[in-house]
Amino acid sequence: MDKTLTQKLKAYSITAGSLTAAAAVHGQIVHTDLMPDVVLDSNALYALDLDGNSAVELDLYAIFYTDSASGGTYAYAVVEVNAPNTNAVLGNLFMNAYPVPTALNAGDSIRPSAPDWQNATINNGTQYLAAVAPQPGPAFGNWIGVSDKYIGIRFAAGAQTHYGWARLSVSANGQQITIKEYAYNSVAGQGLTAGQTTAVGLAEQPAGTPAVHVYDRTLFVNLTPEMPLGGTLQVFNTTGQAVYTESINEASMRVSLGELASGVYLVQIIQPNGEMVTRKVYL
């Protein structure tokens, strides 16, 4: 599809109104669940900003129009990858020219070494989830009539590169995209798996096991000799909200949590090199 036509159709209608998103941090995974799901049709557009820094990595939109000569309806469910070239989507090329994002299954790897990242230099950034012409015309794309699959995403945040995913569904006629949730790994240069919303566990933890415990509504943290100072201590509630943040300037810390409600909390120790340790405590 012609790039100018794409831009004109995008300008025709942009998604309006407010959407509610619940974001939670688990270890190094930042997860956003869209409530309600975002449904794109009638040439509506959704600007996907995974890390919330106002730099939109991807635009998703569903375009369909009727050709005046044939009377047939043409539909394109589109992902547009924005500059810089670090921003990219996992996929391949249809007819060696048109990028088509891969529909990943839960658990599929989204990694820096993947060979099939498609960025904004390819087809001016326009990639087709689904392209459907009037029957018996051609149709192509890996997302035609696909529900609850994942698109793998690479994106720039300043000078750093991050990896993430978004869970989508696309109608069989290519006229509707549903966006349900997305997540990214906040550790630069580190991949994740499709659908991953929590750290995978001890394999991602740095050397040494810090002592973390609560007594009389006070949090006690004691670093091991292997763990340097200069990191960050954060406490999250079960909704992913950071309720306490402090720089780590000494190996033994004592933090009063008396003003917090009783319940389960996650204590996260972020080292200067980005490695993290997460512990669950009960208040």
C-alpha positions in Angstrom: 0.0 0.0 0.0 1.2 3.5 -0.9 2.8 5.3 2.1 1.0 8.6 1.3 -2.3 6.8 1.3 -1.4 5.2 4.6 -0.7 8.5 6.2 -3.9 10.1 4.8 -6.0 7.3 6.2 -4.2 7.5 9.6 -5.1 11.2 9.8 -8.8 10.4 9.0 -9.5 9.1 12.5 -7.4 8.8 15.7 -8.5 7.0 18.8 -10.0 9.5 21.3 -11.1 9.3 24.9 -9.4 8.0 28.0 -8.2 4.4 28.6 -7.4 2.8 31.9 -4.1 0.8 32.2 -2.9 -1.1 35.2 0.9 -1.3 35.3 2.8 -3.7 37.6 6.5 -4.2 38.1 7.7 -7.8 38.8 11.5 -8.0 39.1 12.6 -6.3 35.9 9.4 -6.8 33.9 7.0 -3.8 33.5 3.6 -5.1 32.5 0.6 -3.0 31.4 -2.9 -4.5 31.2 -5.3 -2.4 29.2 -8.7 -2.1 30.8 -10.8 -2.3 28.8 -9.1 -3.8 25.8 -8.4 -1.3 23.0 -10.4 -2.2 19.8 -9.3 -0.5 16.6 -11.6 -0.3 13.6 -13.0 2.5 11.4 -9.4 3.6 10.6 -8.6 4.3 14.3 -5.0 4.4 15.5 -3.3 3.5 18.8 0.1 4.9 19.7 2.1 2.3 21.6 4.6 3.7 24.1 5.8 0.7 26.0 7.9 2.6 28.6 5.7 5.7 29.0 8.4 8.2 28.1 6.3 9.9 25.4 8.4 8.4 22.6 6.0 6.3 20.6 7.6 3.1 19.3 4.8 1.7 17.2 1.5 2.9 15.7 -1.2 0.2 15.3 -4.2 0.9 13.1 -6.9 -0.9 11.0 -7.6 0.5 7.6 -10.4 -0.6 5.3 -11.9 1.2 2.4 -14.1 0.5 -0.7 -12.6 0.8 -4.1 -15.0 2.9 -6.2 -14.2 1.0 -9.4 -14.7 -2.6 -8.2 -16.9 -2.0 -5.2 -14.7 -4.3 -3.1 -13.5 -3.6 0.4 -9.8 -3.7 1.1 -8.5 -4.1 4.6 -5.1 -3.7 6.2 -4.3 -4.3 9.9 -1.0 -2.4 10.2 1.9 -1.9 12.5 4.0 1.1 11.7 7.5 1.1 13.3 8.7 4.6 14.1 12.3 5.8 14.0 15.0 5.4 15.3 16.1 2.2 13.6 16.6 0.5 17.0 12.8 0.2 17.0 11.8 -3.1 15.3 9.3 -5.9 15.2 10.0 -9.7 14.9 8.8 -10.9 11.5 9.7 -11.8 8.0 9.2 -10.6 4.4 6.3 -11.4 2.1 7.5 -11.6 -1.5 10.8 -10.3 -0.2 9.4 -6.8 0.1 6.5 -6.5 2.6 7.2 -7.0 6.3 4.8 -9.3 8.1 5.1 -9.5 11.9 5.3 -13.0 13.5 2.4 -14.2 15.6 4.3 -15.5 18.6 3.0 -18.1 21.0 3.3 -17.6 24.8 6.8 -18.6 25.9 8.5 -17.9 22.6 11.8 -16.1 22.9 12.2 -12.4 22.2 16.0 -12.0 22.3 18.6 -9.6 21.0 20.2 -12.3 18.8 17.0 -13.0 16.9 17.9 -12.7 13.1 14.6 -11.4 11.9 14.1 -7.9 13.4 12.3 -5.6 10.9 12.9 -1.9 11.5 11.7 1.4 10.0 14.1 1.2 7.0 12.1 -1.6 5.5 9.0 -0.5 3.6 9.2 2.8 5.4 8.3 1.1 8.6 4.9 -0.1 7.4 4.3 -3.8 8.4 1.2 -5.9 7.8 -0.5 -8.0 10.4 -3.2 -8.8 7.8 -3.8 -7.6 4.3 -7.1 -8.8 2.8 -8.4 -8.0 -0.7 -11.9 -8.8 -2.0 -12.3 -12.4 -2.8 -10.9 -14.1 -4.8 -8.1 -11.6 -4.4 -4.9 -12.1 -2.5 -4.5 -12.1 1.3 -1.2 -12.2 3.3 0.0 -11.7 6.8 0.5 -14.0 9.8 -2.3 -12.5 11.8 -5.5 -13.1 9.7 -8.1 -14.3 12.1 -5.5 -14.9 14.9 -6.5 -14.4 18.6 -4.3 -13.8 21.6 -0.9 -14.1 20.1 2.1 -11.9 20.7 4.2 -9.4 18.7 7.9 -9.2 19.6 9.2 -5.6 20.0 12.6 -4.0 20.2 12.8 -0.4 21.1 15.2 2.5 22.0 15.0 4.3 25.3 17.6 7.0 25.0 20.9 5.3 24.3 19.6 2.0 25.6 17.8 -0.9 23.9 14.9 -2.8 25.4 12.7 -5.8 24.5 9.0 -6.3 25.0 5.8 -7.8 23.6 2.1 -6.9 23.0 -0.8 -9.3 23.0 -3.1 -8.8 20.0 -6.1 -10.3 18.1 -6.9 -9.5 14.5 -10.2 -10.3 12.8 -10.4 -12.6 9.9 -11.4 -9.8 7.5 -8.5 -7.7 8.6 -10.8 -4.8 9.7 -10.2 -4.9 13.4 -7.3 -5.1 15.8 -7.7 -5.7 19.6 -4.8 -4.8 21.9 -5.0 -6.4 25.3 -1.8 -5.9 27.2 1.9 -5.3 26.8 5.2 -5.6 28.7 8.9 -4.9 28.5 12.1 -5.8 30.2 13.4 -2.7 32.1 17.0 -4.1 32.0 18.6 -2.8 28.9 19.8 -5.4 26.4 18.0 -8.3 28.1 15.3 -10.2 26.4 12.2 -12.0 27.7 9.6 -14.4 26.5 6.2 -13.7 24.9 3.6 -13.2 27.6 6.2 -13.0 30.4 5.0 -10.7 33.2 7.3 -11.8 36.1 11.0 -12.4 36.5 11.8 -16.1 36.0 13.5 -16.5 39.4 16.9 -17.2 40.9 18.6 -17.7 37.5 18.3 -13.9 37.0 19.5 -13.0 40.5 23.1 -11.7 41.1 25.6 -13.5 43.3 24.9 -13.5 47.0 21.7 -13.6 48.9 20.9 -10.5 50.9 19.0 -10.8 54.2 15.5 -9.2 53.9 13.0 -9.5 56.7 10.3 -7.5 58.5 10.0 -7.2 62.3 7.6 -4.9 64.2 6.6 -3.2 60.9 10.2 -2.4 60.1 12.1 -3.6 57.0 15.6 -4.8 57.6 17.9 -5.2 54.6 21.5 -6.5 54.9 23.6 -6.8 51.7 26.2 -9.5 51.1 29.9 -8.6 50.7 29.5 -9.3 46.9 26.8 -6.6 46.5 28.1 -3.0 46.0 26.6 0.1 47.3 25.0 2.8 45.1 21.9 0.8 44.0 18.3 1.4 44.8 15.9 -0.1 47.3 12.2 -0.2 46.3 9.1 -1.6 47.9 6.0 -2.5 45.8 2.5 -3.4 46.8 0.6 -6.2 45.1 -0.8 -3.9 42.4 2.8 -3.0 41.3 2.8 0.5 42.8 6.1 1.6 44.3 5.4 2.7 47.9 9.0 3.3 49.0 12.2 4.2 47.2 15.6 4.9 48.6 19.2 4.9 47.4 21.4 2.2 49.0 24.3 4.0 50.7 25.1 1.4 53.4 25.2 -2.4 53.6 22.7 -2.5 56.4 19.4 -0.6 56.2 16.4 -0.2 58.4 13.2 1.2 57.0 10.0 2.0 58.9 6.9 0.7 57.1 4.4 1.6 59.8 2.2 3.8 57.6 1.6 1.0 55.1 -1.4 -1.3 55.2 -0.9 -4.9 56.3 -0.4 -7.4 53.5 2.1 -8.8 51.0 4.9 -6.5 49.6 7.8 -7.1 47.1 11.2 -5.7 48.1 13.4 -5.0 45.2 17.2 -4.4 45.4 18.6 -2.9 42.1 22.3 -3.0 41.9 24.4 -0.3 40.0 24.9 -2.8 37.1 21.1 -3.3 36.7 21.0 -6.7 38.3 18.0 -7.2 40.7 17.0 -9.2 43.7 13.3 -9.4 44.6 12.0 -10.7 47.9 8.4 -11.2 49.2 7.7 -9.9 52.7 4.6 -9.9 54.9 3.7 -6.8 56.8 
